[in-house]
Amino acid sequence: MLYRAALRRSAQALRTPVARRTYSSAQGGFEGAADNAFNRERAAVKQHAAETSDLWRKLSIYVVLPALAISGANAYRLWSEHWEHEAHAPPLEERPEYPYQNLRTKNFFWGDGDKTLFWNDKVNYHKKDE
C-alpha cells in the first residue's frame, strides 16, 4: 500500500512539465531592493574567491606538480650516486671505529643492549672490545 502511494507520487511528479525560465537579464547586477551595499559586497567577495581559488588551482597544477617531479628525480639521482659510492667502501668489519662512535654508559633495555632504537645492520657496526 505504501509502495503504491509512493509510486503514484513519483509518477505524478514525472508527468508535470518542467518549468523553464527563458528570460535573461542584460544587466547581471542587482535591481530594486536587492541592490544594496551588502549584496554588492557579497558578490564582490564571491568573485574574489572564485579568482583566488582559480589562481591556487593553476599554481598547484603548473608549479607544484612539476616541482615535485623535478625534486623526486633529483632525490633519486642523489640516492643512486650515494649507493654507488657506498659500494666502493670497505666492508663494515674493516672500517675503523673512532672513540666518539658507539659510546655506551649503560646497556639499552631492548634487544642485546648494544644496539640503539634506530639501529640498521646494513649501515651501523659496532666492534666489540677486542
C-alpha positions, -999 to +999 in steps of 0.1 A: +000+000+000+028+024+009+046+014-022+017+023-044+013+057-028+050+065-034+048+052-069+017+074-076+035+105-062+067+099-082+048+092-114+028+124-109+060+143-105+074+129-137+043+139-156+043+175-146+062+197-171+095+212-161+092+250-156+117+268-177+130+302-172+136+315-207+142+351-198+176+366-191+187+400-178+210+421-197+224+437-166+237+409-144+236+431-113+210+437-086+178+456-091+154+472-067+156+463-030+183+438-037+206+465-049+223+474-016+259+476-003+256+443+015+247+423-016+272+441-038+300+433-013+289+397-011+290+395-049+325+411-049+337+386-022+323+357-042+340+369-074+373+374-055+370+339-040+365+324-075+395+342-089+417+333-059+407+296-060+414+295-097+449+311-091+458+284-065+444+256-087+467+268-115+496+272-092+491+237-079+489+221-113+515+241-132+541+249-105+538+224-076+534+192-096+564+199-119+585+210-089+577+177-071+586+157-102+619+175-106+627+172-068+619+135-070+642+130-100+670+148-082+665+128-050+666+096-070+698+107-087+715+116-054+703+083-038+718+063-067+751+082-065+753+076-028+748+039-030+773+037-059+798+054-037+790+031-008+796+001-030+833+010-032+837+013+006+854-014+025+832-039+044+818-027+077+840-051+097+872-035+082+862+001+089+879+018+118+859+026+149+867+060+163+865+068+201+834+090+197+814+063+180+790+039+198+795+053+233+776+033+259+774+043+295+748+016+302+730-010+281+698-003+264+668-022+279+658-037+245+675-064+224+710-073+233+715-039+250+741-027+225+720-015+195+702+018+195+665+020+188+672+030+152+700+005+146+704-006+110+726-036+104+733-025+068+750+007+079+757+005+116+785-016+130+799-018+165+832-036+171+832-053+204+862-047+227+889-070+214 
